Amino acid sequence: RRKAKNEPQPGTVPTEEDSVPRSFIFKLGKVEKEVGELVKDLRYLMSPNTAKNLKERRKNAVKDFVSVARPLGVTHIFVLSRNDQNLGLRIARVPDGPTLTFRILKYCLNKHVHSASKKKLPSQLKEKFSQVSPLVVLNNFNEDAKNPQVKLMKITLQNMFPTINIETIQLKDCKRIVLFNYESSTKSVHMRHYAIKVSKCGISKSVKNINKLPDLHNLENITSYFGSSLADISDSEDEDNKVKLPSENKNEGLETKKIKLQEIGPRITMLLYKAERGLNSGEVLYHSFIKKSPEEIERMSKLIKEKREAKLKRKEIQENNVAAKRAKVEEKMAEKERKRSEKMEEN
C-alpha cells in the first residue's frame, strides 16, 4: 500500500532541540530600504535560531509563511509592515497565537550604532557572537504586572529566546544580551542589544596598546612612556564591573575580570497597541485605541465561540468521513484477500 504524504515519517521523534524557539523574520508590502535593513539586523539579533537567508516576495501573505513554519519547527514569526502613517511589528506564536502588534515609534540600525561608537566591534567577533543565542533581560515589567497585556507581553518576549540552565550554562556561551525595558509612564518598550566583553583587570592602557616594540630613545626611563605611574589603570575599572571568573589556566582557580557591555544594535522603541488570542485572528484581548463596553465584549466572545465550535464540528465531520472511507477501503482489500485465498485453496 502506498503511504500517504501526510503520514509521519520514521525517525521524526521529538528531541531536546525541538523545544528551542525558532523564528521567521520578514517584511510585507511596500516598505523603504531602511526597513529591509532592520529585518537583517533583527535576524542577526535572533541568531542562530532564525532563518537568516529567508526570501520574501511582495505578493506573499502571512499564511504562506505559517504553512511552512510548523514542519520546520518555527515557533515565532516577526512581520514588519507599513501603513500610511506608522511602521508596525507583529510578533505571533505559531500555530495558535497569541499575536502582539506593536507600533515602532523610532529605531536605529546596526550600522548607525556602529558608526557612533568610539570602539568598533570587529566583524569577526560579530560573526562569532551570532553563533550563540543571546541572553534576555526584562526590566520594569513587574511595575504594571496587574495589567494582563503587560504580563502577556513579558511572557511573549521571554519565550522568544531559549531558556538557560544556571547550573549547566557555560561562560563561553554568554556573548550577547538583549534588554527589554518597559517604561510605565509612556507604556512603551525600549529594546537594546549588547555584546558582552570580558577582559583582565590591572593592566594599564599603555600596556594594552603595545602592538610592537615602542621607540624609547628620547625617553629617560620606562615610566615616561607609561605616564605618571604604572599603577594608572585604564578604562575606569570600577568595582561594580569586576567579578570572579574561572581562569583560562585551570590550575589557577578564580581570577578577577572586568565585564563590559558594548552596544551592537538595533535600537527599537515600540508601543503595544493590539493583542489577539489567535494567530492574526481571534478574540482581541487588548487595544490601546478602541474601547468596548462589557456588552460588546460579551457579544464578540460569544460570536468567536460559535465560530470555534462550528470549526471543530466541521473538523469532526471530516475526520469521520476519512475514517469511513478508510474502513471501506480496508474492507474491500480484505474481501479481495479472502477471495484470493479461496481460489488458491480450490486449486
VENDARA-V437408 format. One record per residue. N is the residue number from 1. RES is the residue in three letters. SS is DSSP state (h for helix, s for strand, l for the rest). PHI is phi in radians with two decimals (999 if undefined). NEAR is the number of other ideal C-beta (glycine too) atoms within 8 Angstrom. Layout:
n:N res:RES ss:SS phi:PHI near:NEAR
n:N res:RES ss:SS phi:PHI near:NEAR
//
This chain:
n:1 res:ARG ss:l phi:999 near:2
n:2 res:ARG ss:l phi:-1.26 near:3
n:3 res:LYS ss:l phi:-1.36 near:5
n:4 res:ALA ss:l phi:-1.22 near:5
n:5 res:LYS ss:l phi:-1.18 near:4
n:6 res:ASN ss:l phi:-1.58 near:3
n:7 res:GLU ss:l phi:-1.31 near:6
n:8 res:PRO ss:l phi:-1.11 near:4
n:9 res:GLN ss:l phi:-1.42 near:5
n:10 res:PRO ss:l phi:-1.14 near:4
n:11 res:GLY ss:l phi:1.56 near:4
n:12 res:THR ss:l phi:-1.70 near:6
n:13 res:VAL ss:l phi:-1.40 near:4
n:14 res:PRO ss:l phi:-1.01 near:4
n:15 res:THR ss:l phi:-2.01 near:5
n:16 res:GLU ss:h phi:-1.14 near:4
n:17 res:GLU ss:h phi:-1.19 near:5
n:18 res:ASP ss:h phi:-1.17 near:7
n:19 res:SER ss:h phi:-1.48 near:4
n:20 res:VAL ss:l phi:-1.32 near:7
n:21 res:PRO ss:l phi:-1.10 near:10
n:22 res:ARG ss:l phi:-2.21 near:10
n:23 res:SER ss:s phi:-2.47 near:14
n:24 res:PHE ss:s phi:-1.93 near:12
n:25 res:ILE ss:s phi:-2.19 near:13
n:26 res:PHE ss:s phi:-2.67 near:13
n:27 res:LYS ss:s phi:-1.96 near:11
n:28 res:LEU ss:l phi:-2.22 near:10
n:29 res:GLY ss:l phi:1.34 near:7
n:30 res:LYS ss:l phi:-1.56 near:4
n:31 res:VAL ss:l phi:-2.33 near:10
n:32 res:GLU ss:l phi:-1.32 near:6
n:33 res:LYS ss:h phi:-1.07 near:5
n:34 res:GLU ss:h phi:-1.09 near:7
n:35 res:VAL ss:h phi:-1.18 near:12
n:36 res:GLY ss:h phi:-1.08 near:10
n:37 res:GLU ss:h phi:-1.21 near:10
n:38 res:LEU ss:h phi:-1.12 near:12
n:39 res:VAL ss:h phi:-1.06 near:12
n:40 res:LYS ss:h phi:-1.11 near:8
n:41 res:ASP ss:h phi:-1.16 near:12
n:42 res:LEU ss:h phi:-1.19 near:12
n:43 res:ARG ss:h phi:-1.15 near:13
n:44 res:TYR ss:h phi:-1.15 near:11
n:45 res:LEU ss:h phi:-1.07 near:10
n:46 res:MET ss:l phi:-1.53 near:11
n:47 res:SER ss:l phi:-1.10 near:11
n:48 res:PRO ss:l phi:-1.64 near:7
n:49 res:ASN ss:l phi:-1.69 near:10
n:50 res:THR ss:s phi:-2.53 near:11
n:51 res:ALA ss:l phi:-1.46 near:9
n:52 res:LYS ss:l phi:-1.19 near:7
n:53 res:ASN ss:l phi:-1.84 near:4
n:54 res:LEU ss:l phi:-1.12 near:9
n:55 res:LYS ss:l phi:-1.89 near:4
n:56 res:GLU ss:l phi:-2.17 near:9
n:57 res:ARG ss:l phi:-1.96 near:5
n:58 res:ARG ss:l phi:-1.14 near:6
n:59 res:LYS ss:l phi:-1.47 near:4
n:60 res:ASN ss:l phi:-1.15 near:9
n:61 res:ALA ss:l phi:-2.09 near:6
n:62 res:VAL ss:h phi:-1.07 near:10
n:63 res:LYS ss:h phi:-1.12 near:6
n:64 res:ASP ss:h phi:-1.13 near:8
n:65 res:PHE ss:h phi:-1.36 near:12
n:66 res:VAL ss:h phi:-1.15 near:12
n:67 res:SER ss:h phi:-1.12 near:7
n:68 res:VAL ss:h phi:-1.78 near:9
n:69 res:ALA ss:h phi:-1.23 near:12
n:70 res:ARG ss:l phi:-1.14 near:10
n:71 res:PRO ss:l phi:-1.06 near:5
n:72 res:LEU ss:l phi:-1.58 near:7
n:73 res:GLY ss:l phi:1.37 near:7
n:74 res:VAL ss:l phi:-1.36 near:13
n:75 res:THR ss:l phi:-1.87 near:8
n:76 res:HIS ss:s phi:-2.39 near:14
n:77 res:ILE ss:s phi:-2.21 near:16
n:78 res:PHE ss:s phi:-2.02 near:13
n:79 res:VAL ss:s phi:-2.09 near:11
n:80 res:LEU ss:s phi:-1.82 near:16
n:81 res:SER ss:s phi:-2.62 near:11
n:82 res:ARG ss:s phi:-2.26 near:11
n:83 res:ASN ss:l phi:-1.82 near:6
n:84 res:ASP ss:l phi:-1.14 near:2
n:85 res:GLN ss:l phi:-2.03 near:3
n:86 res:ASN ss:l phi:-2.28 near:7
n:87 res:LEU ss:s phi:-1.72 near:11
n:88 res:GLY ss:s phi:-2.04 near:12
n:89 res:LEU ss:s phi:-2.27 near:12
n:90 res:ARG ss:s phi:-1.87 near:13
n:91 res:ILE ss:s phi:-2.06 near:11
n:92 res:ALA ss:s phi:-2.23 near:14
n:93 res:ARG ss:s phi:-1.60 near:11
n:94 res:VAL ss:l phi:-1.66 near:12
n:95 res:PRO ss:l phi:-1.85 near:6
n:96 res:ASP ss:l phi:-1.93 near:6
n:97 res:GLY ss:l phi:1.55 near:12
n:98 res:PRO ss:l phi:-1.41 near:12
n:99 res:THR ss:s phi:-2.14 near:13
n:100 res:LEU ss:s phi:-1.92 near:13
n:101 res:THR ss:s phi:-1.97 near:12
n:102 res:PHE ss:s phi:-1.93 near:13
n:103 res:ARG ss:s phi:-1.77 near:10
n:104 res:ILE ss:s phi:-1.39 near:12
n:105 res:LEU ss:s phi:-1.35 near:7
n:106 res:LYS ss:s phi:-2.80 near:6
n:107 res:TYR ss:s phi:-2.63 near:10
n:108 res:CYS ss:s phi:-2.42 near:9
n:109 res:LEU ss:l phi:-1.38 near:12
n:110 res:ASN ss:h phi:-1.03 near:10
n:111 res:LYS ss:h phi:-1.16 near:8
n:112 res:HIS ss:h phi:-1.26 near:9
n:113 res:VAL ss:h phi:-1.14 near:14
n:114 res:HIS ss:h phi:-1.13 near:11
n:115 res:SER ss:h phi:-1.24 near:6
n:116 res:ALA ss:h phi:-1.50 near:5
n:117 res:SER ss:l phi:-1.44 near:10
n:118 res:LYS ss:l phi:-1.27 near:2
n:119 res:LYS ss:l phi:-1.80 near:5
n:120 res:LYS ss:l phi:-1.47 near:5
n:121 res:LEU ss:l phi:-1.51 near:11
n:122 res:PRO ss:l phi:-1.03 near:6
n:123 res:SER ss:h phi:-1.10 near:6
n:124 res:GLN ss:h phi:-1.12 near:6
n:125 res:LEU ss:h phi:-1.19 near:9
n:126 res:LYS ss:h phi:-1.06 near:12
n:127 res:GLU ss:h phi:-1.17 near:8
n:128 res:LYS ss:h phi:-1.18 near:8
n:129 res:PHE ss:h phi:-1.16 near:11
n:130 res:SER ss:l phi:-1.25 near:9
n:131 res:GLN ss:l phi:-1.44 near:7
n:132 res:VAL ss:l phi:-2.18 near:11
n:133 res:SER ss:l phi:-1.15 near:9
n:134 res:PRO ss:l phi:-1.35 near:11
n:135 res:LEU ss:s phi:-1.41 near:10
n:136 res:VAL ss:s phi:-2.14 near:11
n:137 res:VAL ss:s phi:-2.19 near:8
n:138 res:LEU ss:s phi:-1.93 near:9
n:139 res:ASN ss:s phi:-2.09 near:8
n:140 res:ASN ss:l phi:1.21 near:8
n:141 res:PHE ss:l phi:-1.30 near:13
n:142 res:ASN ss:l phi:-1.36 near:5
n:143 res:GLU ss:l phi:-1.15 near:7
n:144 res:ASP ss:l phi:-1.98 near:10
n:145 res:ALA ss:l phi:-1.14 near:9
n:146 res:LYS ss:l phi:-1.21 near:3
n:147 res:ASN ss:l phi:-1.44 near:7
n:148 res:PRO ss:h phi:-1.08 near:7
n:149 res:GLN ss:h phi:-1.20 near:10
n:150 res:VAL ss:h phi:-1.22 near:11
n:151 res:LYS ss:h phi:-1.12 near:10
n:152 res:LEU ss:h phi:-1.12 near:13
n:153 res:MET ss:h phi:-1.10 near:14
n:154 res:LYS ss:h phi:-1.09 near:12
n:155 res:ILE ss:h phi:-1.14 near:8
n:156 res:THR ss:h phi:-1.13 near:12
n:157 res:LEU ss:h phi:-1.13 near:11
n:158 res:GLN ss:h phi:-1.23 near:9
n:159 res:ASN ss:h phi:-1.38 near:9
n:160 res:MET ss:l phi:-1.29 near:11
n:161 res:PHE ss:l phi:-2.05 near:11
n:162 res:PRO ss:l phi:-1.10 near:7
n:163 res:THR ss:l phi:-1.30 near:4
n:164 res:ILE ss:l phi:-2.05 near:6
n:165 res:ASN ss:l phi:-1.86 near:6
n:166 res:ILE ss:l phi:-1.03 near:5
n:167 res:GLU ss:l phi:-1.34 near:4
n:168 res:THR ss:l phi:-1.95 near:5
n:169 res:ILE ss:l phi:-1.18 near:9
n:170 res:GLN ss:l phi:-1.78 near:6
n:171 res:LEU ss:h phi:-1.10 near:8
n:172 res:LYS ss:h phi:-1.19 near:6
n:173 res:ASP ss:h phi:-1.56 near:8
n:174 res:CYS ss:l phi:-1.72 near:10
n:175 res:LYS ss:l phi:-1.91 near:10
n:176 res:ARG ss:s phi:-2.40 near:12
n:177 res:ILE ss:s phi:-2.53 near:12
n:178 res:VAL ss:s phi:-1.99 near:14
n:179 res:LEU ss:s phi:-1.94 near:11
n:180 res:PHE ss:s phi:-1.99 near:13
n:181 res:ASN ss:s phi:-1.97 near:10
n:182 res:TYR ss:s phi:-1.65 near:15
n:183 res:GLU ss:s phi:-1.84 near:10
n:184 res:SER ss:l phi:-1.17 near:8
n:185 res:SER ss:l phi:-1.15 near:4
n:186 res:THR ss:l phi:-1.85 near:6
n:187 res:LYS ss:l phi:1.04 near:9
n:188 res:SER ss:s phi:-1.83 near:10
n:189 res:VAL ss:s phi:-2.07 near:14
n:190 res:HIS ss:s phi:-1.85 near:11
n:191 res:MET ss:s phi:-1.94 near:13
n:192 res:ARG ss:s phi:-2.32 near:9
n:193 res:HIS ss:s phi:-2.27 near:14
n:194 res:TYR ss:s phi:-2.19 near:12
n:195 res:ALA ss:s phi:-1.71 near:13
n:196 res:ILE ss:s phi:-1.70 near:11
n:197 res:LYS ss:s phi:-2.01 near:8
n:198 res:VAL ss:s phi:-2.01 near:9
n:199 res:SER ss:s phi:-2.44 near:8
n:200 res:LYS ss:s phi:-1.35 near:7
n:201 res:CYS ss:l phi:-1.66 near:10
n:202 res:GLY ss:l phi:1.44 near:6
n:203 res:ILE ss:l phi:-1.98 near:9
n:204 res:SER ss:l phi:-1.27 near:12
n:205 res:LYS ss:h phi:-1.12 near:9
n:206 res:SER ss:h phi:-1.14 near:10
n:207 res:VAL ss:h phi:-1.20 near:8
n:208 res:LYS ss:h phi:-1.11 near:8
n:209 res:ASN ss:l phi:-1.49 near:6
n:210 res:ILE ss:l phi:-1.38 near:7
n:211 res:ASN ss:l phi:-1.80 near:3
n:212 res:LYS ss:l phi:-2.61 near:4
n:213 res:LEU ss:l phi:-1.08 near:2
n:214 res:PRO ss:l phi:-1.30 near:6
n:215 res:ASP ss:l phi:-1.54 near:4
n:216 res:LEU ss:l phi:-2.01 near:7
n:217 res:HIS ss:l phi:-1.25 near:4
n:218 res:ASN ss:l phi:-1.69 near:4
n:219 res:LEU ss:l phi:-1.85 near:8
n:220 res:GLU ss:l phi:-1.32 near:3
n:221 res:ASN ss:l phi:-2.65 near:5
n:222 res:ILE ss:h phi:-1.19 near:7
n:223 res:THR ss:h phi:-1.19 near:9
n:224 res:SER ss:h phi:-1.17 near:7
n:225 res:TYR ss:h phi:-1.32 near:9
n:226 res:PHE ss:h phi:-1.43 near:11
n:227 res:GLY ss:l phi:1.93 near:8
n:228 res:SER ss:l phi:-1.20 near:4
n:229 res:SER ss:l phi:-2.81 near:7
n:230 res:LEU ss:l phi:-1.22 near:6
n:231 res:ALA ss:l phi:-1.49 near:5
n:232 res:ASP ss:l phi:-1.35 near:10
n:233 res:ILE ss:l phi:-1.61 near:10
n:234 res:SER ss:l phi:-1.52 near:10
n:235 res:ASP ss:l phi:1.10 near:7
n:236 res:SER ss:l phi:0.79 near:4
n:237 res:GLU ss:l phi:-1.26 near:10
n:238 res:ASP ss:l phi:-1.35 near:6
n:239 res:GLU ss:h phi:-1.15 near:4
n:240 res:ASP ss:h phi:-1.18 near:4
n:241 res:ASN ss:h phi:-1.56 near:9
n:242 res:LYS ss:s phi:-1.71 near:11
n:243 res:VAL ss:s phi:-2.43 near:7
n:244 res:LYS ss:s phi:-1.60 near:6
n:245 res:LEU ss:s phi:-2.26 near:10
n:246 res:PRO ss:s phi:-1.05 near:7
n:247 res:SER ss:l phi:-1.29 near:9
n:248 res:GLU ss:l phi:-1.12 near:2
n:249 res:ASN ss:l phi:-1.56 near:5
n:250 res:LYS ss:h phi:-1.08 near:5
n:251 res:ASN ss:h phi:-1.37 near:4
n:252 res:GLU ss:h phi:-1.62 near:7
n:253 res:GLY ss:l phi:1.29 near:6
n:254 res:LEU ss:s phi:-1.57 near:8
n:255 res:GLU ss:s phi:-2.48 near:10
n:256 res:THR ss:s phi:-1.40 near:10
n:257 res:LYS ss:s phi:-2.30 near:12
n:258 res:LYS ss:s phi:-1.90 near:12
n:259 res:ILE ss:s phi:-1.92 near:10
n:260 res:LYS ss:s phi:-2.25 near:10
n:261 res:LEU ss:s phi:-1.92 near:9
n:262 res:GLN ss:s phi:-2.07 near:10
n:263 res:GLU ss:s phi:-1.21 near:11
n:264 res:ILE ss:l phi:-1.82 near:13
n:265 res:GLY ss:l phi:1.72 near:13
n:266 res:PRO ss:l phi:-1.45 near:14
n:267 res:ARG ss:s phi:-1.80 near:12
n:268 res:ILE ss:s phi:-2.43 near:11
n:269 res:THR ss:s phi:-2.02 near:12
n:270 res:MET ss:s phi:-2.40 near:12
n:271 res:LEU ss:s phi:-2.26 near:12
n:272 res:LEU ss:s phi:-1.30 near:14
n:273 res:TYR ss:s phi:-2.19 near:9
n:274 res:LYS ss:s phi:-2.73 near:10
n:275 res:ALA ss:s phi:-2.36 near:14
n:276 res:GLU ss:s phi:-2.06 near:14
n:277 res:ARG ss:l phi:-1.27 near:8
n:278 res:GLY ss:l phi:-1.73 near:11
n:279 res:LEU ss:l phi:-1.57 near:12
n:280 res:ASN ss:l phi:1.03 near:9
n:281 res:SER ss:l phi:-2.82 near:6
n:282 res:GLY ss:l phi:1.61 near:9
n:283 res:GLU ss:l phi:-1.16 near:9
n:284 res:VAL ss:s phi:-1.43 near:10
n:285 res:LEU ss:s phi:-1.41 near:10
n:286 res:TYR ss:s phi:-2.73 near:10
n:287 res:HIS ss:s phi:-2.54 near:9
n:288 res:SER ss:l phi:-1.35 near:8
n:289 res:PHE ss:l phi:-1.97 near:4
n:290 res:ILE ss:l phi:-1.82 near:4
n:291 res:LYS ss:l phi:-1.95 near:3
n:292 res:LYS ss:l phi:-2.05 near:6
n:293 res:SER ss:l phi:-1.32 near:5
n:294 res:PRO ss:h phi:-1.00 near:5
n:295 res:GLU ss:h phi:-1.16 near:6
n:296 res:GLU ss:h phi:-1.16 near:8
n:297 res:ILE ss:h phi:-1.12 near:9
n:298 res:GLU ss:h phi:-1.14 near:8
n:299 res:ARG ss:h phi:-1.13 near:8
n:300 res:MET ss:h phi:-1.16 near:11
n:301 res:SER ss:h phi:-1.12 near:9
n:302 res:LYS ss:h phi:-1.14 near:8
n:303 res:LEU ss:h phi:-1.14 near:8
n:304 res:ILE ss:h phi:-1.13 near:10
n:305 res:LYS ss:h phi:-1.12 near:8
n:306 res:GLU ss:h phi:-1.13 near:8
n:307 res:LYS ss:h phi:-1.13 near:8
n:308 res:ARG ss:h phi:-1.15 near:8
n:309 res:GLU ss:h phi:-1.15 near:8
n:310 res:ALA ss:h phi:-1.13 near:8
n:311 res:LYS ss:h phi:-1.14 near:8
n:312 res:LEU ss:h phi:-1.13 near:8
n:313 res:LYS ss:h phi:-1.16 near:8
n:314 res:ARG ss:h phi:-1.09 near:8
n:315 res:LYS ss:h phi:-1.12 near:8
n:316 res:GLU ss:h phi:-1.14 near:8
n:317 res:ILE ss:h phi:-1.11 near:8
n:318 res:GLN ss:h phi:-1.08 near:8
n:319 res:GLU ss:h phi:-1.13 near:8
n:320 res:ASN ss:h phi:-1.13 near:8
n:321 res:ASN ss:h phi:-1.11 near:8
n:322 res:VAL ss:h phi:-1.11 near:8
n:323 res:ALA ss:h phi:-1.11 near:8
n:324 res:ALA ss:h phi:-1.15 near:8
n:325 res:LYS ss:h phi:-1.12 near:8
n:326 res:ARG ss:h phi:-1.14 near:8
n:327 res:ALA ss:h phi:-1.13 near:8
n:328 res:LYS ss:h phi:-1.15 near:8
n:329 res:VAL ss:h phi:-1.15 near:8
n:330 res:GLU ss:h phi:-1.13 near:8
n:331 res:GLU ss:h phi:-1.13 near:8
n:332 res:LYS ss:h phi:-1.15 near:8
n:333 res:MET ss:h phi:-1.15 near:8
n:334 res:ALA ss:h phi:-1.15 near:8
n:335 res:GLU ss:h phi:-1.13 near:8
n:336 res:LYS ss:h phi:-1.11 near:8
n:337 res:GLU ss:h phi:-1.15 near:8
n:338 res:ARG ss:h phi:-1.12 near:8
n:339 res:LYS ss:h phi:-1.12 near:8
n:340 res:ARG ss:h phi:-1.14 near:8
n:341 res:SER ss:h phi:-1.17 near:8
n:342 res:GLU ss:h phi:-1.14 near:8
n:343 res:LYS ss:h phi:-1.16 near:8
n:344 res:MET ss:h phi:-1.20 near:7
n:345 res:GLU ss:h phi:-1.17 near:6
n:346 res:GLU ss:h phi:-1.13 near:5
n:347 res:ASN ss:l phi:-1.32 near:4
//
